[in-house]
Amino acid sequence: MEKKAKKNSKKSKNKKTGKKEKREKTKNKKARAQKKIKDKPKTKTRKEPKTKQKKAKAQKITKKKIAKEKAIKKQKPKIKFFSAISGSYPRIGDTEELQKLRRAWAKREVGEISDEEYREVEKEFIKLAIEEQEKAGLDIIGDGMISWYDQISHFAKNIEGVKINGLLRFFDTNTYFRQPIIDDSTPNSPQIKPCTLDDFRFAKTIAKKTVKPVLTGPVTLSKLSKGNFEKAIEIYTKLIENEVKLLSQEGAEYIQIDEPALKSEDLAKALPYLERIYNAKANPSTKIIYFFYFRDFSEDFESFQKIPADILGFDMTYSKLENIIARTRIQKPLMLGIVDGRNTYIEKPKDVILRIKKVLKNYPFDFMILSPSCGLEYLPRDFAFKKLQNLVKITEMLKKL
């Protein structure tokens, strides 16, 4: 019994020792496993602070916004700016050579030279006016209205039965016009001769740039004539219709029609006549410009949008017209007379550009023409040239915006 008890005791002791060793082995195994985990390089990234996450998100939004703005800019075409003369150019200058046209006029009046000889002198000065405009860098030029005696009788003298009366002041300028008379002795359907075609044809043979002929509108012609207004506007409309048709057939890209006497209250009566003139274009690609000057057109700007035209032009020197334009629905491309054609002061480009930028905020078209506020015949020749140079400088600066 004793031997059996000892044997069982020994077995129990060995069993306990085995369990202990087994526990030790398990413990050591776990320790080695933990050590391996500890020694293994960490691959898990730490979470960035919330401020960094917000910053990254903001940057992402900003990039998207910039990309969207760029896409919008790409969709909206960039505005093309063109510089243009608005009408007349000085016929004389300070040198003896530049007095040649005046002397030729006096000689013709007393019969010392013929009309043909005088016409050759006119052509010399048309050529000179074109060369000076191109030298200044204009995109759109004109014949300078060199052959015109004035803006009214130049047209009226080509109508059968219209008498030409004495001199009257042309608006508030230091120039004059010969007043036409349209009365009962004037035929209702008179014969009409072309007024501007020869000068346009001649100018095209010389010019390297686009030539823009200029006409005086039927309302201004009628208001500044003596006699029956209704009869006058009918006759003058026929004349301007004919001019538009001939010039358009001859390839005029632009035809400018000056209406300084037109007011909003005239529109009801005038619109049917202006419609006829617009429809007289022989070539649909010819652009009709109506140009208004010598007063503040702030009250007329909105109503003038009804005028049948491809482009509307405004003298900007009598008011802050850009403020009106900026808050009005612009329905037609604009020609802005932003350089004063009656003042020798040379405008500062930055001041002019600030005014144009106001217009651009509300401008829905892809081109704009910039010009003097009126014809340049009111300035000394050297200042007229400087005005054009400054206009070109302003236009070039705008092109880079």
C-alpha positions in Angstrom: 0.0 0.0 0.0 2.8 2.3 0.9 4.6 1.6 -2.3 1.5 2.3 -4.3 0.9 5.6 -2.4 4.5 6.7 -3.1 4.1 5.8 -6.7 0.9 7.9 -7.0 2.6 10.8 -5.1 5.5 10.8 -7.6 3.1 10.7 -10.5 1.2 13.7 -9.1 4.4 15.6 -8.6 5.6 14.9 -12.1 2.2 15.9 -13.5 2.5 19.3 -11.7 6.0 19.9 -12.9 4.9 19.1 -16.5 2.0 21.6 -16.3 4.4 24.2 -14.9 6.9 23.7 -17.7 4.0 23.9 -20.2 2.9 27.2 -18.7 6.4 28.5 -18.9 6.7 27.5 -22.6 3.3 29.2 -23.4 4.4 32.3 -21.5 7.7 32.5 -23.4 6.0 31.9 -26.7 3.6 34.8 -26.0 6.5 37.0 -24.9 8.4 36.3 -28.2 5.2 37.0 -30.2 4.7 40.4 -28.5 8.4 41.2 -29.1 8.0 40.5 -32.8 4.9 42.8 -32.9 6.7 45.5 -31.0 9.8 45.3 -33.3 7.7 45.3 -36.5 7.6 48.8 -38.3 4.3 50.6 -38.0 2.4 51.0 -41.3 -0.7 52.8 -40.0 -0.8 56.6 -40.6 -1.6 58.9 -37.8 -4.7 61.0 -38.2 -3.9 64.6 -39.1 -5.3 67.4 -36.9 -8.7 68.7 -37.8 -7.3 72.1 -38.8 -5.1 70.5 -41.4 -8.0 68.6 -42.8 -10.1 71.7 -43.0 -7.3 73.6 -44.8 -6.9 70.8 -47.4 -10.7 70.8 -48.0 -10.7 74.6 -48.4 -7.8 74.4 -50.9 -9.7 71.8 -52.9 -12.9 74.0 -53.0 -10.8 77.0 -54.1 -9.2 75.0 -56.9 -12.6 73.9 -58.1 -13.9 77.5 -58.0 -10.9 78.8 -60.0 -11.4 76.1 -62.6 -15.1 77.0 -62.9 -14.3 80.7 -63.3 -11.7 79.9 -66.0 -14.3 77.7 -67.8 -16.8 80.7 -67.7 -14.2 83.0 -69.1 -13.5 80.6 -71.9 -17.2 80.5 -72.8 -17.6 84.3 -72.9 -15.7 85.7 -75.9 -13.2 88.5 -75.2 -14.3 91.9 -76.4 -12.6 93.2 -79.5 -11.9 97.0 -79.4 -11.6 99.0 -82.6 -10.4 102.7 -83.0 -12.2 104.8 -85.6 -12.5 108.4 -86.8 -16.0 109.8 -86.1 -16.2 112.0 -89.2 -14.3 115.1 -90.4 -10.5 115.8 -90.3 -9.0 119.3 -90.6 -8.6 120.5 -94.1 -5.8 123.0 -93.4 -2.6 123.2 -91.3 0.0 125.7 -90.2 2.4 125.2 -93.2 2.0 127.0 -96.5 1.5 123.6 -98.2 -1.4 122.8 -95.9 -3.1 126.0 -97.0 -3.3 124.8 -100.6 -6.9 123.6 -100.4 -8.1 127.0 -99.1 -6.3 128.9 -101.8 -7.7 126.5 -104.5 -11.2 127.2 -103.1 -10.7 130.9 -103.5 -9.3 130.6 -107.0 -12.3 128.4 -108.1 -14.8 130.9 -106.7 -13.4 133.6 -109.0 -12.9 131.3 -111.9 -9.1 131.1 -111.9 -9.2 127.3 -111.8 -11.8 124.8 -113.1 -13.9 122.4 -111.0 -11.8 119.5 -112.3 -8.5 121.3 -111.2 -10.1 122.0 -107.8 -11.1 118.3 -107.5 -7.5 117.2 -107.9 -6.5 119.4 -105.0 -9.3 117.9 -102.9 -8.0 114.4 -103.7 -4.6 115.4 -102.5 -6.1 116.4 -99.1 -8.3 113.3 -98.9 -5.1 111.2 -99.4 -3.2 113.3 -96.8 -6.1 112.8 -94.3 -6.1 109.1 -94.8 -2.3 108.8 -94.5 -2.4 110.7 -91.2 -5.2 108.5 -89.8 -3.2 105.4 -90.7 0.0 106.9 -89.3 -1.9 107.4 -86.0 -2.8 103.7 -86.1 -6.6 103.8 -86.5 -8.4 100.5 -87.3 -11.3 102.2 -89.1 -10.7 105.4 -91.1 -12.6 107.9 -93.3 -12.1 110.3 -96.2 -12.1 113.2 -93.7 -15.1 114.8 -95.3 -12.7 117.0 -97.1 -15.0 117.7 -100.1 -17.9 118.8 -97.8 -18.8 122.5 -97.5 -20.9 121.6 -94.5 -22.9 118.6 -93.1 -26.2 120.0 -94.5 -25.8 121.6 -97.9 -23.4 118.8 -99.0 -26.5 116.7 -99.4 -29.2 119.3 -100.1 -27.3 120.7 -103.2 -27.7 117.3 -104.9 -31.5 117.4 -104.8 -33.4 118.9 -107.7 -35.4 122.0 -106.8 -33.8 122.6 -103.4 -32.5 126.2 -102.9 -29.5 126.9 -100.7 -30.0 130.0 -98.5 -27.6 131.9 -96.2 -25.3 130.8 -93.4 -26.4 129.6 -90.0 -24.3 128.5 -87.0 -24.0 124.7 -86.8 -25.2 123.9 -83.3 -23.0 125.6 -80.7 -19.8 125.3 -82.8 -17.7 127.9 -84.5 -18.6 126.6 -87.9 -21.6 127.4 -90.2 -23.8 125.7 -92.7 -25.8 126.9 -95.7 -29.4 126.4 -95.0 -31.5 124.6 -97.6 -35.0 125.6 -98.5 -37.6 122.9 -99.3 -40.9 124.5 -100.2 -43.8 124.2 -102.7 -41.4 124.8 -105.6 -39.4 121.6 -104.7 -40.7 118.5 -106.6 -42.3 115.8 -104.4 -40.1 113.2 -106.2 -37.0 115.2 -107.2 -34.0 113.9 -109.1 -31.2 113.0 -106.7 -27.5 112.7 -107.4 -25.0 110.6 -105.3 -23.3 112.7 -102.6 -20.5 110.5 -101.1 -19.8 107.7 -103.5 -16.9 109.3 -105.5 -15.0 110.1 -102.3 -15.6 106.6 -100.9 -14.4 105.0 -104.1 -11.3 107.2 -104.2 -10.5 106.6 -100.5 -10.7 102.8 -101.0 -8.0 103.0 -103.7 -5.5 104.6 -101.2 -6.4 103.2 -97.8 -4.8 100.2 -96.2 -7.5 100.0 -93.5 -11.3 99.8 -93.5 -12.9 103.0 -94.8 -16.1 104.2 -93.1 -18.3 106.7 -95.1 -20.4 109.2 -93.2 -23.8 110.6 -94.0 -26.1 113.1 -92.2 -29.4 111.7 -91.1 -32.8 112.7 -92.5 -34.0 114.1 -89.1 -31.1 116.5 -88.7 -31.2 117.5 -92.4 -35.0 118.2 -92.1 -34.7 120.1 -88.8 -31.9 122.4 -90.1 -33.7 123.1 -93.4 -36.3 125.8 -94.0 -39.8 124.9 -95.1 -42.1 121.9 -94.7 -40.7 119.3 -92.3 -42.8 116.4 -93.6 -41.9 117.0 -97.2 -38.2 117.5 -96.2 -37.9 114.3 -94.3 -39.5 112.3 -97.1 -37.1 113.7 -99.7 -34.0 113.4 -97.4 -34.9 109.8 -96.6 -35.0 109.0 -100.3 -31.6 110.6 -100.6 -30.0 108.7 -97.7 -31.7 105.4 -98.8 -30.0 105.9 -102.2 -26.6 106.6 -100.5 -26.8 103.5 -98.3 -27.7 101.3 -101.2 -24.8 102.6 -103.4 -22.2 102.5 -100.6 -23.3 99.0 -99.6 -23.1 97.8 -103.2 -19.6 99.3 -103.3 -18.5 97.2 -100.4 -18.8 99.5 -97.4 -18.4 97.5 -94.2 -19.7 100.3 -92.0 -21.9 103.3 -92.9 -22.2 106.0 -90.3 -25.3 108.2 -90.2 -25.0 111.3 -88.0 -28.2 112.5 -86.2 -27.1 115.2 -83.7 -30.6 116.8 -83.8 -32.6 113.6 -83.1 -34.4 113.5 -79.7 -36.6 110.9 -78.0 -39.8 112.8 -78.8 -38.9 112.6 -82.5 -38.8 108.8 -82.6 -42.5 108.1 -83.1 -42.4 110.1 -86.3 -38.9 109.2 -87.4 -38.7 105.4 -86.9 -40.6 104.5 -90.2 -38.0 106.6 -92.1 -35.1 105.2 -90.3 -36.5 101.7 -90.9 -36.5 102.4 -94.7 -32.9 103.5 -94.6 -31.8 100.4 -92.7 -33.6 98.2 -95.2 -31.9 100.0 -98.1 -28.7 98.0 -97.5 -27.8 96.1 -100.7 -25.4 93.9 -98.7 -26.7 92.4 -95.4 -23.1 92.4 -94.0 -22.9 96.2 -94.1 -23.3 97.6 -90.6 -25.3 100.8 -90.1 -24.1 103.1 -87.3 -26.2 105.9 -86.0 -24.0 108.5 -84.2 -25.2 111.2 -81.8 -23.2 114.2 -80.5 -23.2 117.8 -79.2 -25.3 117.1 -76.1 -26.1 114.9 -73.1 -27.9 111.8 -74.3 -28.6 110.3 -70.8 -32.3 110.7 -71.1 -32.3 109.3 -74.7 -30.1 106.3 -74.3 -32.8 103.7 -73.4 -35.4 104.9 -76.0 -32.7 105.1 -78.8 -32.3 101.3 -78.4 -35.4 101.1 -80.7 -33.6 102.7 -83.6 -33.0 100.2 -86.5 -29.3 100.0 -86.6 -26.4 97.6 -86.1 -24.4 99.9 -83.9 -25.3 103.0 -81.8 -22.7 105.7 -81.2 -22.7 108.4 -78.4 -20.7 111.5 -77.6 -19.5 110.7 -74.0 -18.1 114.2 -73.3 -21.3 116.0 -72.2 -22.2 113.7 -69.3 -21.3 110.7 -67.3 -23.2 108.6 -69.8 -21.4 105.4 -68.7 -23.4 105.4 -65.5 -26.7 105.3 -67.5 -25.3 102.7 -69.8 -24.2 100.5 -66.9 -27.7 100.2 -65.5 -29.6 100.0 -68.9 -30.2 96.9 -71.0 -27.9 97.4 -74.0 -29.6 96.0 -77.1 -27.0 97.0 -79.7 -23.2 97.2 -79.9 -21.7 100.6 -79.1 -19.4 103.2 -80.6 -18.3 105.5 -77.8 -17.0 109.0 -78.5 -14.7 109.0 -75.6 -12.0 111.5 -76.8 -13.2 115.1 -77.0 -13.2 116.4 -80.6 -13.6 120.0 -79.6 -11.0 120.4 -76.9 -7.2 120.4 -77.2 -6.7 118.7 -73.8 -5.2 115.3 -74.3 -7.1 112.9 -72.0 -5.3 110.6 -69.6 -5.8 107.0 -70.8 -6.4 105.7 -67.2 -9.3 108.1 -66.7 -10.9 107.1 -70.0 -10.4 103.3 -69.3 -12.1 103.7 -65.9 -15.2 105.1 -67.7 -15.2 102.3 -70.3 -14.8 99.6 -67.6 -18.1 100.8 -66.2 -19.8 100.1 -69.5 -18.1 96.7 -69.8 -19.8 95.4 -66.6 -23.1 95.4 -68.5 -21.9 94.9 -72.1 -23.2 91.7 -73.8 -21.5 92.1 -77.2 -18.1 90.9 -78.4 -16.9 94.2 -80.0 -16.9 97.9 -79.3 -15.7 100.9 -81.4 -14.0 103.9 -79.8 -13.8 107.2 -81.5 -13.6 111.0 -80.9 -16.8 112.6 -79.7 -17.4 114.3 -83.0 -15.6 115.3 -86.2 -12.1 116.8 -85.7 -12.5 119.9 -87.9 -12.9 122.0 -84.8 -9.2 121.4 -83.7 -5.9 122.5 -85.1 -4.5 119.8 -87.4 -1.6 118.9 -85.0 -4.0 118.4 -82.1 -6.4 116.4 -84.2 -3.5 114.0 -84.9 -2.5 113.8 -81.2 -6.1 113.0 -80.3 -6.1 110.1 -82.7 -2.8 108.9 -81.4 -4.2 109.0 -77.8 -7.3 107.2 -78.9 -5.2 104.4 -80.4 -3.1 104.2 -77.2 -6.3 103.8 -75.1 -7.7 101.1 -77.5 -4.4 99.1 -77.4 -4.4 99.2 -73.6 -8.0 97.9 -73.5 -7.1 95.1 -75.9 -4.6 93.9 -73.3 -7.2 93.7 -70.4 
